[in-house]
Amino acid sequence: PKTIYSSYFGDIRNGRPDGQGRLELRSGEVFDGHWLAGELNGKGIHVDADGNRYEGQFVAGVPNGEGRLLSRTGEIFAGSFVDGLKNGKGRTRLAGGTVYASRWAMGREVGGSRPDVLADARVGGLLKAQTGGGDADKVEIGVAVDQRMTQQSDMQYQHLVRDEDIAIYPQSDQYNDSWNGTGQIATGNVYEGMDWEAAPAFAEVGLKTSDRSKVKLDSLEMKVAASDAYRKPMLSISEHYGCVGFRPDFSIVNNGWGDAKDMKMSIQFTAVDDEGNPTGDPSRMFTKDVGSFGDGVDVSVKSVLTEAGVDTASLETGRFPCPSVDSLNVCRSQLTNKIKFGEVADYLADMQQAMTLNAIGKFDYSWSDDEGHVYQQSEPFRTSITVAVLETPEEMAECGDGGGGTPEAMRYQNIEFPIGKHDYTIAMPVRGNKKISAYTARLKMWSSMSSIHSFSIAAHFADGSVRESKPVTFFYFRPKQSLFETKTEPAACYLPRDMVGCG
């Protein structure tokens, strides 16, 4: 487990945050945005320890100006703030979806336009056997990620109050890009580097009476509308190098829970800058059918290189000795004079002794969910192909890796969501005295695979009334281990298997 007191990432001047930055406190509180002399000034975001989120203008560290307050109960206020308090006109969306124009004077609502809680569409779960709300209409239910626990975990989730629901989803851009298909497919693999047997989401359910009076809670339950498998493929590339000099192929590895169907590849060769980003004009576009696959597939670009005018036969059979590392430049120009590289000659790059081609392109494919709906996907990729290795007498370097863990969570109710089940409930035992003005239930939520769970929390009170939270959509990220092994390993080697780099 990580022990965190507070951490700041960003610009500093005279020892204090100044410029763009993000401060995370051990309490779970987060300040993110533009800083001036150690205080947020200008545009920023503040998430308090309870998970309430303000996004908007700050002056001297305090909300001032236009902003939005997203409460953990699911209520959203957009309007003006003065000294951290709502002030003036705004627009409020209640947890149940009712929207109205509201007026405020330094944090107090004025004008009496707030709809009765019974009129708030979504919280229809409020109804008593007769009319009237009973204890339930005094209680608000909030659902949020437990930020303290999250800070100590390797797998981190966040929550976001949206118009229709509260979304709980991973913090990592890499995981979200893999889920949504919005990133670039490269050698980064979402399965590696995490113990997926111990990667839950930690959440808090908070009940609170609006007037601080005590109510008698009878029971709590999670009402799950749906728990559905998420079948989109999650793709990465495994580059092939070592053993022999010419390796005109790579593998696509799938860590998602569904197959990629009828994949077509478009590929171009390009020069890259020091950061590895494409620069200048790429080659023309080549296309190739990859087909359908589950855990992974080998993709050969030999035919593409031949089409581009590369003498692939000579690269396949040739060996290219070089007297020493100091003469690599001379050896490279001898090689390019001797062998035709056609349209890709200008894109040849070198990586230690290897001569490589950097490729960019996209994979177009489809996948289907358990209901049979088919989704079209198009994702960009990048990879590097080894076309030749200049053999010098010197040895080459080796590579290594690391790992992590998750904190113990003793007071948390363990909730494992089944897959493919709809309209079911999970009881949430209430501990201690049931006469409460505030109560917190802590949840440790997980499932056997990447999946989407839609639920709300229902609180039943002794007088028969019921209160339901705003709906929650939980995007659980748990990639599948791919058992794919490449079939492209050459039968005999004349080079070390880990010839170049660390993949």
N, C-alpha and C positions, 0 to 999 in steps of 0.2 A: 504493500500500500504506500501511496505517496503521502508524505507529511507536508502540508502546504500551510504557510502562514498568510502570505499574500504575495502576489506576483504581478509585475507590471511589464508589459511588452509595448515598446514604442519610443517616441522621441523624448529626450531629456535635455533640460537646459538648467544650469546652476543647481544640479542635483535634484530637480523637480520635474514632474511630467510637463512637457511643453511641446505642442504640436499634436500629431495623431498618436493615440495610444489606448491601451486597454488595461485596466486595473482589476484584478480578481482578488477578493478578500476571502479569508478562511471561512467566514460565515456563509459564503455562497453569493455574496453581493458582487455585482459587476458594474463598472463604470467604463464606458467605451465612447470615444469620440475625439473632439478637438479640445486640447488642454491649453491653459494659459497660467503660468506660475503655480502649477500644482492643483488647479481647479478646472473642472469642465467649463468651457466657455464657447458658445456657438452650438453647432449641431452635435447631439450626443444621445447616448442610450444609458439608462440606469435600470438595472434589475435589482430589486431589494431581496433580502434574505428569504422572504416568503414567496418570491417568484413573480411579484407584480412588476410590470415593465413600463417605463416611461420612455418615449422616444420623441425628441423634438429639440427646442432651443433651451440652452442653459445660459445663465449669467452668474458668475462667481460660484459655480458648483451647484446651483439651485435651478429647478425648472422655471423659466421665465420666457413668455412668448407663446408661440403656437406649438402644440404638441399633442401626442396621443397617449392615454393611459390605458394599458391592457391589464385588467385585474385578473388574478388567478381564478376568480369565480367565472370568468368568461365575459364579464362586462367590458365594453369598449367605450371610452370617452375621447372625442376629438374636439379640441377647442383651445381656449387661451388659459395660460397659467400666470400667476403673479406670486413670487416668493414661495414657489413650490406648491401653491394651492390653486384649485380650479377657480377661475374668476372671469366673469363675463359670459358670452354666449358659447354654446357648444352643442354637439350632437352625441347623444348617448344611445348605444345599442345594448339592451339588457341581455342577460344570458340566454333567455328564451327566444331572442330574435326580434323583439319589439324595438323599433327605433323612434326616438322623439327628440325635439329641440329642447335643450335644457338651459337654464340660466343659473349662474353661481355668483355668490359674493364671498370671497376669501374662504373657499372650501365648503360653504353651506349652500345647499340647493334652495333656490327661491322661486316663487311663482307657481308652485304646486302642480306642475305639469307631468310629474312622474307617474306613469301608469301604475295602477294597483298590481301587486305581484300576481294575482290570479288572472289578470288580463294578459300577462306575458306569455305568448303563445307556447313556447317550448316547455315551460315548467308546468304543463298540464298535469304532471305527476303529483301536483300539489293537492288534488281534490280529496276532500274528506268524504266519508260515506254520504253526508248531506252536503250542503253548500258551505262556503266559508273555509278558511285555510287552516285553522287550528294552529298548533305549535309550528307546523312546517313553514308558515309564511313569515316567521321571524328568522329563519335559518338560511344562511348562504353556504353553498358547498363549493370549495375551490379544489382544483386538481392541478398539480404542478410537478415538475421534476424536482427531486430532492437534491438541491445544489451542493450541499456540503458533502454528501455521499458521492455525488457525481465527480467532484473535484479530486477525490481520492481514487477513482476508478480508472482503469485503462480504457474501457469502452464508455464513452460519455454521450449522454442524451441531453436534449434541450426541449423546452416546450414553447409553443407560440400560440397565443390566442388569436383565432381567425374569426371571421363573421359567423360561420356556421358551427365551428367546433374548436376544441383545443387540440393542437397537433403535438405529438411527442415523437421525436425523430433524432437520428444521430447528429452530433456536432461536426464530425469530420467531413470536410469537403470531398475527400476521396471516396468515402462511403456513400455520400449523397449523390455524387456524380455517377458512381457505379450503379446505384439504384435507379436513377432517372435517365441514365444514358446521356448525360450532359458533359462528361469529361472527355479526355482523349485517352484511348486505349494504348497503353505502353507496357513496360515491364513491371510496373507496380501491381502487386497482387493483393486483393482485399482479404484473402484468407490468412495470409502469413502474418506472423508477429502478434497474434492475439490468441488467448485461450478461450475459444468459443463455448466451451462447456461452462465457463464462469463469466459470462458477459451480459448480465441482466440490465434492465433499466430500473432505477430507483425512483419511486414517485411518492408524493404525499397527498393525502386527501384531507382537507381541513374543513371542519364544520364550525360555524360561529353564529351566535345570535346577533341580530343587528342592534338590539337594545341592551345587550349584555345580561339579559334575564336568563334564568335557567329553564331548560326544557328537558323532558324525560325521553331519552332515546331508547327505542325498543330494539331495533336491529339495523344493520347496514348490509347492503349487498351490491355487487357489481352486476349490472344487467348488460350482457354482451349481445349485441345485435348480430355480429358476424365475426368469425375468425377465419380468414382466407389466406391460403398459401400465396406467396408472391413468386411468380415463375419467370420473371425476366432474366435472361442470361446476364451474368456479370463477367465480362471478358478482360483478359490481360494477355500479354504476349510473352512467350518464352523464346529468347533469341538463341540461335545455335552457333556455337563457335568451338574451336579446338578440334583435336584429333586429325583433321586434314585442313588444308588451306581454303578450299572452295566449299562454302556451306550456303547454297542459294535457297535457303528455306528457314522457316520459323514455325512455332506452334502457337495456336490460339487456345488458351486455357479458359474453361468456363467454370466459375465458382458460383453460378446461379443454380436455381432449382428447376429450371426448365431447359428444353433443347432450343438451339438456334436452328431455324429452318431456312433452306434455300438461300444461303448466304452468297452474295456477290461482292467481290473486292474490286475497288478502284485504287490504283497505286501510281504514285509519281516519285521520281528521285529528285533530291534537293541538296543544296549546300546548307550547312548549319553554322551558326555563330558559336561563340565560346560557351554560351549557356545551353547549347543544343537546340536552339530554336531555328526553324527554317529561315533562310535569307536568300534574296535574289529570286530569279525566275526558276521554277521547277521544270523538270522534263515534261514531255507530253504525258497524258493519262493513259495507263494500260488497264485492262480489265481482265478478271479471271473469275470463274465459278468456283466457289469453295464447297458449296453443298450444305447438307444438314449434319449436325453433330450434337452430342451430349456433353461429355466431360471435356472434350477438346478435339483438335484436328491439326494435322500437319499441313502447312501451305508451302508449296514450292514456287519460287519465282524464276526458275531456270528458263522456262519457256518465254517469260516476259523479257529476261535479259537477252535471250537469243533474238527475240523480235526487235530489241533495241540495237542489235548489231554487235553484241558482245561475243567474242570468241570463247564460248563456254567450254568447248571441247578441250582447248589448250589449258584453260584454268583447271579443268577437272583432272587432267593427267599431269600437269606441270608441277615441278618443285622449284622454289626460288631461293637459293642460298645467298647469303649476304655476309661478308667477312666479319663485320662487327656493327654494334649499335651506332657507332660514329659515322658509318658510311650508309646509313639507311636512306638518306635523301638521294644519293647517287643510285642505289639499288632500285629505288622507286621509279626514277625516270627511265632506267634501263628496262624495267618491267613494262611500263606504259608504252615505250617505243616498240617493244617486242610483240605485245599482245594487243589486239584490237578491242577497244572498249566502246566503240560506236557512239551512240547518242548520250551515253552516261559518263563519257571520259571526263567532262568538266565537273562531275559531282563526286569523283573519287576523294575519299577522306582517309586519314591515317590515324590509327589508334595503336600506339606502340609499334610492334612489328607488323600488325595487320593492316591490310588495305580494305576499307569498308565503303558501303554505299548507304546513305541515309534515305529512308523512304517514308513518305506520308501518304495518307489516303483515307478511304472510308469503307466500312463494312455495312452493307444493306442486307437486312434479314428480317424474318418475322418470328414471333413466338406466341404461344397461346396460354390462356389461364385455364383453371379447372372447369370453368363454365363453357369453354370452347370458343370464347372471344379471341380473335386474332389481332395482334398489334404489329404494326410496321415499325421498324427501328432503323435508324441510320446513325452510326457512331464513327467519329474520326479516329485514326490510329497513327502511330509512328513506330518505326523499328529500324534496326541497323542490320545489314547483311554483310558477312565477311566474304570477300571475293578472292583474296590471296593473302598468304603470310610469308614474309621475308624471314628466312630461317637464319638466326644468328646463334653462335655458340652459348650465349648467356642464358641463365635460368630466368624464370618469370615468377611474379608474386602470387600470393594466395589470398583468399577472402574469408570473412567470418560473419556471424550474426548474433542477435540478442533476443530477450524475451521479457515478460512482465507478469502482473497478477492483479487481483481485485480485492478490495477490503472485505472483511467479514461483516455481515449484516445480520445481527442477532434479532433485533426487534421488528424485523420486517415479515409481513405475511408473504409467503412464497406463492406466487400465482403463475402456474404454467398454463398457457392458453393452448387448448387442443386445436388441431387444424381441420378446417372443413365443417366446423360446427356452427350453427346459427341459432339465435334466440334461446340462450341459456343463461343461468345466473350462477354466480359464485358468492357464497356467504362470506361475509367479512366479520369475524367475531369482534364484539365490542368488549374491551378489557376495562376492569375497574368500575367506578361509579357511573351509572348511566344518566344521572341528573347532571346535565352539562350546560355551560355557556360557550364552551369551545372544546373541540376534540380533534385529535390528529391520528389518522391511520396511515401507516407506512407500508408501501407495497414494493415487492421485488418481483418484477414482471419479466417473463421470458417465454420462449416457445422452442420447438425442435428445429425450426427453419425460418428463413426470412418470410415475414407474413404481415398482414394488416388486420388490426383488431379494432372494432368500433364498439365502444361501450359508454355507459353513463353510470354514475354512482347514485343509488337510491337510499335515502335515509327514512326509516319508518319510525314514527313517534308513538308514544303510549296512547295518545288520544285518537289514534287511527289515521292521522294525516301523514302524507308522504311528500318528501322533497326530492327532486331529481337534479343532478348536476347538468351543466352544459355537456353535450356529447363530446367524447374524446376519441381521437383517431391515433392509434399507436402503431407506428411503423417500426417493426422489430427487425433489426439487421443481424442476420446470422448466415453468412455464406456457407456454401457446401464445399467440402474437401473434394478436389478433383483428383481422380485416380489416373488421369491421362498420362501416358508415357509416350514420348516421341518414338516413331519407327524409323527416324532418319539417321540414327547413329551409324557412321561408316563401319564396315566390317573390320577394317584394319586401320591402325593409327600410325602416323609418322610424327605427330606433334602431341604435346600434353593435352589432355582432355579439357583442362581449364586454361586454354591458351591465352585468352584475352579478357581482361576486365572482370567484373562481378555481375554480369547480366543485369 
